[in-house]
Amino acid sequence: MGQRPRRSILFAVFGSEERGPLLGAWAYTERPLRPLDKTVGVLNMDMIGRHMEVPVGGGRRFRGLTPQTAESNSNSVNIIGHSRSPALKTAVEQANKHFDLTLKMDLDNNTSNLLRRSDQWPFIQRGVPAIWFHTGLHPDYHTANDRPEKIEYEKMERIVRLVHQLSWDLAQGTSKVTSASGRR
């Protein structure tokens, strides 16, 4: 080890996502530690420990999502926000060559509005390339049944390693990653 990346890496944990419309992330974009126009990308990990499972007739929380089993998503991770930054999407695909996860890119514009439901959204709104790594909704989402023994730890580790690789690649790069709006 001993190598330092060319660019700085800032780790942030945002609170109050559930208390309001992404309060912690919005507060950061209002008063960032570093200028947002110098931020190469935001890599958000939220709900990466389970397999997506959408039951038939699952109700409002699954609105607009195609029914699917947890088993069919055992190697999948959703990349949400990819349509807002094609360059960041390409960087994810490159980094994933080391991990061979199935990258699902079909949730940016569906009626469940997932794109706007996690901490990458305020950054996207400010023109910062940002994506959300998310293994998907499941019937236990926001219930007392979402227990630690149901976490898929090996898969979660692979996703964290993918994000680590991607963050290293971005930090070692010299070019800017742009959003779909072209802002940067």
Contacts in CASP RR format, 6 or more apart in sequence:
PFRMAT RR
TARGET T0000
AUTHOR 0000-0000-0000
METHOD contacts of the structure
MODEL  1
MGQRPRRSILFAVFGSEERGPLLGAWAYTERPLRPLDKTVGVLNMDMIGR
HMEVPVGGGRRFRGLTPQTAESNSNSVNIIGHSRSPALKTAVEQANKHFD
LTLKMDLDNNTSNLLRRSDQWPFIQRGVPAIWFHTGLHPDYHTANDRPEK
IEYEKMERIVRLVHQLSWDLAQGTSKVTSASGRR
5 168 0 8 1.000
5 171 0 8 1.000
5 172 0 8 1.000
6 171 0 8 1.000
6 172 0 8 1.000
6 173 0 8 1.000
6 174 0 8 1.000
7 40 0 8 1.000
7 170 0 8 1.000
7 171 0 8 1.000
7 172 0 8 1.000
7 173 0 8 1.000
8 34 0 8 1.000
8 171 0 8 1.000
9 167 0 8 1.000
9 171 0 8 1.000
10 33 0 8 1.000
10 34 0 8 1.000
12 28 0 8 1.000
14 22 0 8 1.000
14 24 0 8 1.000
14 25 0 8 1.000
14 28 0 8 1.000
14 119 0 8 1.000
15 23 0 8 1.000
15 24 0 8 1.000
16 22 0 8 1.000
16 23 0 8 1.000
16 24 0 8 1.000
17 23 0 8 1.000
17 24 0 8 1.000
17 25 0 8 1.000
17 46 0 8 1.000
17 118 0 8 1.000
17 119 0 8 1.000
22 118 0 8 1.000
22 119 0 8 1.000
22 121 0 8 1.000
22 122 0 8 1.000
24 119 0 8 1.000
25 119 0 8 1.000
25 120 0 8 1.000
25 121 0 8 1.000
25 122 0 8 1.000
25 123 0 8 1.000
26 122 0 8 1.000
28 122 0 8 1.000
29 36 0 8 1.000
29 122 0 8 1.000
29 123 0 8 1.000
29 125 0 8 1.000
29 126 0 8 1.000
29 128 0 8 1.000
32 39 0 8 1.000
36 123 0 8 1.000
36 126 0 8 1.000
36 127 0 8 1.000
36 128 0 8 1.000
37 184 0 8 1.000
39 123 0 8 1.000
39 128 0 8 1.000
40 129 0 8 1.000
40 170 0 8 1.000
40 171 0 8 1.000
40 176 0 8 1.000
40 177 0 8 1.000
41 85 0 8 1.000
41 88 0 8 1.000
41 123 0 8 1.000
41 128 0 8 1.000
41 129 0 8 1.000
41 130 0 8 1.000
41 170 0 8 1.000
41 177 0 8 1.000
42 119 0 8 1.000
42 120 0 8 1.000
42 123 0 8 1.000
42 128 0 8 1.000
42 129 0 8 1.000
42 130 0 8 1.000
42 131 0 8 1.000
43 130 0 8 1.000
43 131 0 8 1.000
43 133 0 8 1.000
43 163 0 8 1.000
43 166 0 8 1.000
43 167 0 8 1.000
44 118 0 8 1.000
44 119 0 8 1.000
44 120 0 8 1.000
44 130 0 8 1.000
44 131 0 8 1.000
44 132 0 8 1.000
44 133 0 8 1.000
45 132 0 8 1.000
45 133 0 8 1.000
45 159 0 8 1.000
45 160 0 8 1.000
45 163 0 8 1.000
46 118 0 8 1.000
46 119 0 8 1.000
46 132 0 8 1.000
46 133 0 8 1.000
46 134 0 8 1.000
47 134 0 8 1.000
47 135 0 8 1.000
47 136 0 8 1.000
47 137 0 8 1.000
47 141 0 8 1.000
48 77 0 8 1.000
48 133 0 8 1.000
48 134 0 8 1.000
48 135 0 8 1.000
48 155 0 8 1.000
48 156 0 8 1.000
48 159 0 8 1.000
48 160 0 8 1.000
49 135 0 8 1.000
49 151 0 8 1.000
49 152 0 8 1.000
49 153 0 8 1.000
49 155 0 8 1.000
49 156 0 8 1.000
49 159 0 8 1.000
50 70 0 8 1.000
50 135 0 8 1.000
50 136 0 8 1.000
50 138 0 8 1.000
50 140 0 8 1.000
50 146 0 8 1.000
50 150 0 8 1.000
50 151 0 8 1.000
50 152 0 8 1.000
51 70 0 8 1.000
51 71 0 8 1.000
51 73 0 8 1.000
51 74 0 8 1.000
51 76 0 8 1.000
51 135 0 8 1.000
51 136 0 8 1.000
51 138 0 8 1.000
51 152 0 8 1.000
51 155 0 8 1.000
52 68 0 8 1.000
52 70 0 8 1.000
52 73 0 8 1.000
52 76 0 8 1.000
52 78 0 8 1.000
52 135 0 8 1.000
52 136 0 8 1.000
52 137 0 8 1.000
52 138 0 8 1.000
53 68 0 8 1.000
53 69 0 8 1.000
53 70 0 8 1.000
53 73 0 8 1.000
53 137 0 8 1.000
53 138 0 8 1.000
53 139 0 8 1.000
54 62 0 8 1.000
54 65 0 8 1.000
54 66 0 8 1.000
54 67 0 8 1.000
54 68 0 8 1.000
54 137 0 8 1.000
55 62 0 8 1.000
55 67 0 8 1.000
55 139 0 8 1.000
56 67 0 8 1.000
57 67 0 8 1.000
58 67 0 8 1.000
58 139 0 8 1.000
61 112 0 8 1.000
61 137 0 8 1.000
61 141 0 8 1.000
61 142 0 8 1.000
62 112 0 8 1.000
62 137 0 8 1.000
63 111 0 8 1.000
63 112 0 8 1.000
64 110 0 8 1.000
64 111 0 8 1.000
64 112 0 8 1.000
65 107 0 8 1.000
65 110 0 8 1.000
65 112 0 8 1.000
65 137 0 8 1.000
70 138 0 8 1.000
73 102 0 8 1.000
73 104 0 8 1.000
73 135 0 8 1.000
73 136 0 8 1.000
74 152 0 8 1.000
74 155 0 8 1.000
75 100 0 8 1.000
75 101 0 8 1.000
75 102 0 8 1.000
75 155 0 8 1.000
76 101 0 8 1.000
76 102 0 8 1.000
76 103 0 8 1.000
76 104 0 8 1.000
76 135 0 8 1.000
77 101 0 8 1.000
77 102 0 8 1.000
77 103 0 8 1.000
77 104 0 8 1.000
77 133 0 8 1.000
77 134 0 8 1.000
77 135 0 8 1.000
77 159 0 8 1.000
77 162 0 8 1.000
78 104 0 8 1.000
78 105 0 8 1.000
78 106 0 8 1.000
78 107 0 8 1.000
78 114 0 8 1.000
78 132 0 8 1.000
78 133 0 8 1.000
78 134 0 8 1.000
78 135 0 8 1.000
78 136 0 8 1.000
79 89 0 8 1.000
79 92 0 8 1.000
79 103 0 8 1.000
79 104 0 8 1.000
79 105 0 8 1.000
79 131 0 8 1.000
79 132 0 8 1.000
79 133 0 8 1.000
80 107 0 8 1.000
80 108 0 8 1.000
80 114 0 8 1.000
80 115 0 8 1.000
80 118 0 8 1.000
80 120 0 8 1.000
80 131 0 8 1.000
80 132 0 8 1.000
80 134 0 8 1.000
81 108 0 8 1.000
81 115 0 8 1.000
81 120 0 8 1.000
81 124 0 8 1.000
81 130 0 8 1.000
81 131 0 8 1.000
81 132 0 8 1.000
82 88 0 8 1.000
82 89 0 8 1.000
82 92 0 8 1.000
82 105 0 8 1.000
82 108 0 8 1.000
82 131 0 8 1.000
83 89 0 8 1.000
83 105 0 8 1.000
83 108 0 8 1.000
83 109 0 8 1.000
83 180 0 8 1.000
84 108 0 8 1.000
84 124 0 8 1.000
84 129 0 8 1.000
84 130 0 8 1.000
84 179 0 8 1.000
84 180 0 8 1.000
84 181 0 8 1.000
85 129 0 8 1.000
85 130 0 8 1.000
85 131 0 8 1.000
85 177 0 8 1.000
85 178 0 8 1.000
85 179 0 8 1.000
85 180 0 8 1.000
86 180 0 8 1.000
87 129 0 8 1.000
87 177 0 8 1.000
87 178 0 8 1.000
88 129 0 8 1.000
88 130 0 8 1.000
88 131 0 8 1.000
88 177 0 8 1.000
89 105 0 8 1.000
89 131 0 8 1.000
91 166 0 8 1.000
91 169 0 8 1.000
91 170 0 8 1.000
91 177 0 8 1.000
92 103 0 8 1.000
92 131 0 8 1.000
92 162 0 8 1.000
92 166 0 8 1.000
93 103 0 8 1.000
94 169 0 8 1.000
95 162 0 8 1.000
95 165 0 8 1.000
95 166 0 8 1.000
95 169 0 8 1.000
96 103 0 8 1.000
96 162 0 8 1.000
98 161 0 8 1.000
98 162 0 8 1.000
98 165 0 8 1.000
99 158 0 8 1.000
99 161 0 8 1.000
99 162 0 8 1.000
99 165 0 8 1.000
101 158 0 8 1.000
101 159 0 8 1.000
101 162 0 8 1.000
107 114 0 8 1.000
107 115 0 8 1.000
107 134 0 8 1.000
108 114 0 8 1.000
108 115 0 8 1.000
109 115 0 8 1.000
112 137 0 8 1.000
114 134 0 8 1.000
115 121 0 8 1.000
115 124 0 8 1.000
115 132 0 8 1.000
118 132 0 8 1.000
118 134 0 8 1.000
119 132 0 8 1.000
120 130 0 8 1.000
120 131 0 8 1.000
120 132 0 8 1.000
121 130 0 8 1.000
123 129 0 8 1.000
123 130 0 8 1.000
124 130 0 8 1.000
124 179 0 8 1.000
127 179 0 8 1.000
127 181 0 8 1.000
127 183 0 8 1.000
127 184 0 8 1.000
128 179 0 8 1.000
129 177 0 8 1.000
129 178 0 8 1.000
129 179 0 8 1.000
129 184 0 8 1.000
133 159 0 8 1.000
133 162 0 8 1.000
133 163 0 8 1.000
135 152 0 8 1.000
135 155 0 8 1.000
135 156 0 8 1.000
135 159 0 8 1.000
138 146 0 8 1.000
139 145 0 8 1.000
140 146 0 8 1.000
140 147 0 8 1.000
140 150 0 8 1.000
170 177 0 8 1.000
176 184 0 8 1.000
177 184 0 8 1.000
178 184 0 8 1.000
END
